[in-house]
Amino acid sequence: MRFSLSLRPGTGDPVPAKDIARFSQLAESLGYYAVYITDHFYITTPNLHSVGAAAVVAGATEKIKIGFAAYQAPLRHPIAAAKELASLDILSNGRFIAGLAAGSFEPEFKALGVPFNRRGAMLEESVRAIKKLWTGDCVSFKGEFWSFENVTIHPKPIQKPHPPIWIATWTAAPRAARRVAKYADGWQASGLHTDVGTIPEGTQQIEKACAEIGRDPREIGRAYVNTVIQFGATPEKAWEALQRESSAKREKHLCLLGETGEIIRRIEAMRAHGMQELSIQLAPWSLDTMKKIADEVMPHFR
């Protein structure tokens, strides 16, 4: 089980680059696998500009992976997305993970003039176009949503043939599972929306989709991302503390709550269901929690 972090602002206060750098440098020194950034232009809770924050992480670190959980591809033209994501792979010297999602907040799509009910099809078309732009020159593409001719993105990503693509979903319903099987190197299950008990069903759907196209499902990684954690003497006390500290709406049964042993037990259940990576949401100043996880939880899984 790998452990990663999802960086969230936490409040409406500005988050300077030095705080993001300090957060990511400590994560690297403690042995975390990756730092992920959430991606929204606007939503009900504060969010960093995802590409800008990821660039700060890239410049402040040397070894830790950098990525998104997850980048809403339908909200960008594929040329813009291909350029942004290739640049992050270059800035990080080949440490970038392209976690992509269809999107989930309908008002954001409406504000940007993007059809929310077509976001899944748009994600698939975007992935096809981005891959072509990452690997070819004078690329032409004709799709339902985007078309262009003779476009070259330079410089190309460092990773060959391209950075790994992980597709994020709330669940792995048949349509989402087919998308993961066809286009992705890994599946990001949302820790904010995906009950651990549904993971086996999601895995089965992905395996079925792989069988339909002749792909080995073992090629597809599995991560549980954006998970909320709160230490406390009991789960109830931890939940009370979490509600005091954050106004964000949370689902109690999805959060990791309680003392270290209880949290380890919950993570063991994820691993038993086949999850290979856990990414925990932390604010930039939650350094003590980051250290506690590294000192008390991560050694159990090594």
N, C-alpha and C positions, 0 to 999 in steps of 0.2 A: 504494500500500500504506500503510494507516494502522497506527500502532503504539500499542498500549494495554498496560496493566499489570493483572495479576491479583494482588491482595494476599493473601498467605498468612502465617500467624503464624510458621512455620518451626520453632519449638520449643514446649515446654510452658510457657515463661515467659509471664507476663502481658504483653499489649501495650496500653499506655495510649493514651488518645485523642490525646495530644500527638504520639506517634510516628506514628499514622495520619495526623494532620494534616500533619506535616512531610513524610511520604512523598507525599501527594497534592498538596501545594503545589509540591514540587519537580517532580513529574510534569507539572503544569500549566505551570510555567515553562519546562520543556524541550520542550514541544510535543507531548506525548503526547495521544492522542485521548480516552481514557477510562481510568477506574479501575474494575475489576470486583472483586466479592467472591464467593468461593465460599460455598456454603450447606449446612451440615449441623448437626443438633442434636448428633449424636455420630458419630464415625468413628474409625478407627485412628490418625489424625494430628490434631494440634491444629487447631481452627477457631475463628474469631471468630464472635460472633453477627452474622449477615450484615446484618440490617436496622439494628442499632445502629452497626456499622462504616460502612455506607453513609451514615447520617445524619451521622456525623463528617466524612466526605469532603465531603458537601454543604455543611456549615457552614464548612469550611476553604478552599473553592475558589470560583471565580466563573465559569469558562468550561468546564472539562473535563467530559466526560460521565461519568455515574455509573450503574453497573448491576450486574448479577449474571452470573456464569458458573458455574453457573446456579442459580436459585431453584427449589426442589423444590415445585412447586404441589400435588401430591397430599398433602403432609404438613400442609396448612392447609385450613381451611374457606374457600371462596371469598370470603365476606364479610370474614374476617380478612385474606386476601391482598389483596383489592381495597383495603382501608383502608390497609394497610402500604405498598403500592406507590404508591397515589395520594399518600400523605403524603410519600414520597420525591421524587416529581415536584414537589410544592409546595415542599418544603424546598430543593430544588436549583434552583428557579425554571425548571422545564421542561427539565432536562438529563438526565432519567432514561431508561434503557434497560431494559425488562423482559425480561431473559434468563431463560427458564423451561425447566425440565427435568422429565422423568418421575421421575428419581431412579435411583440405582445401587447403594446399599449396603443389602442385604436386612435385616441385623440392625437397622438403624435403623427400617425400616418395621415390623418385628416388634415392636420395643420400643414403638412408638407405636400399635400396633394397626391399622395400615393394610395392606391386602392388596397385597403386592409384585407379584403376578402380574396385577393390574388397574391398575397405575400409569399405563400409556399411555392407557387409556380415561379414567382420572380426570384426567389432564392436559388432555385435550381438553374434557371437561365443565367443568373449572375455567376454562379460557380463555373458553369461551362465557359462563359466569356472570360472570366478572370484567369482560368487555367490557360486558355489560348494566349492571352496577353502576356502571361508570365513565361511562357515557353516558346513563343514564336515572334517573328518580325513581320511587318506589313500585314497585320492581322485584319481580316474582315469577318464580320459576324452579322447575322441576320436572325433576329428573334422576334417574339411576340411583343416584348416590352422595349428592347433596345436593339439598335442596329448601327453599325459603323463600318468604315472601309479604310484599309491601309494604315492601321495604327500600330506604332511600335512603342513599347514601354522600355525605357532605358534609364538606369541600369536594371538588369534582371535581378531577381532574388538570389541570394548566395546559395541557399539550399536547392539541391537539384533532385528531381526535375522542378520542384517548387516546395514552398513551406508546407508542412502537414496541415490538412484541413480537418477540423473537427466540427461537427454539426450539433447544435444545441437544440433540445426539445424539452417541453414540460413533461411529456410522456412519450412512449414509443408506440403510438397508434400505428396501424398498418401503413398509412401514407407516409408518416414521418420515418418509420423504420425503413421503408423502401428508399427514401432519400438518403439516409445514413449509409445503407448498403451500397448504393450506387455511386455516391460522391465522396464519402468521408473516410478519413484515416482513423477517426474516433468519434464516440458519442459522448456529448456532455448532457447529463441529466440534471435538471435544475433542482438544487437543494431548497429553493424557495417554493417549489410547486409539485415536486415529484415525491410521493410517499415511497419510502424504502421498500415497502411491501409490494409495490408495483414493478420493481426493477426486474424480477424474473420474467414477468410477462413481456416487458419491453425487450429483454434479451432474446426471448423466444421469437418475438416478431422480427427482430433484426436477423436472427439465424434463418428464419423462414424466407425473408427477403433475399438473403445471400444465396440460399439454395436455388431460388428462382433465377438468379443471374450467374450461377456457377462460381461464386466467390467464397473463399474460406473465411468464416466469421471470426476466426482467431486473429485475422489481420486488423480487426477493428478494436481500438482501445476504448476503455470505458471509464468515465470520470463523473463524480458527483460534485457539482460546483455551486458556488454562492451559498454555502451552508452557514447558518447563523449558529454561533456558539456562545454560551454564557456559563461560567463556572459559579457554583454556589453549594451550600451545605446540602441542599435538596433540590430536586427539579423545580419544586414550587417556589422556593426562595430565589432560585436563579431566574425563573420566569418573571417574578415581581421586579427584580433588579433590571432585567432587560427592558421591561415596559417603562420603568422610570428613566432609563438612559436613552431610549429611542422612541420617537413618535411614529416610526414606520410600522405599517400593519404587518404582523407576523402570524404564521400558523404555528401554534404551540407544538403540535405533534411533529412538525418538521425540524424544530430547533434541537440542537444538542445542549441539554441542560443538566446541571447537577455537578457532583464532585467527579474527580478524575476517573474513578472506576466505572461510574455510570456512563460517562462519555466514551470510554474505551469500549464498553459493551455495545453501545450503539454503533460505533464504527466497525466493530467486529461483524455485526449483522450486515453492514454494507459490503464488507469484504467477502463474506460468505455468499452474498448474492452476485459476486463477480466484479464488483467495482475495484479498479486498480489505482484510483487516485481520488483524494478528497481535497476540495478547495474550500477554505473557510473565509467568510467575509469578515474583514476587520477594517476599522477606521485607521487613518494614518498615525494616530497617536496611541493606538492600542498595542503598544510595544510590550507591555508586561504580559498581556494575554498571549501574544506571539511567542514570548519566551517560555511561558508556562506550557503551552502546547508542545514546544520543542523539547522541553526538559522532562515532562511527565507523560505525554501521550505518544509522541513519535517513537521513542525507544521501544515501546511495546510491540511495534510493527516492523522492527528491523530484523 
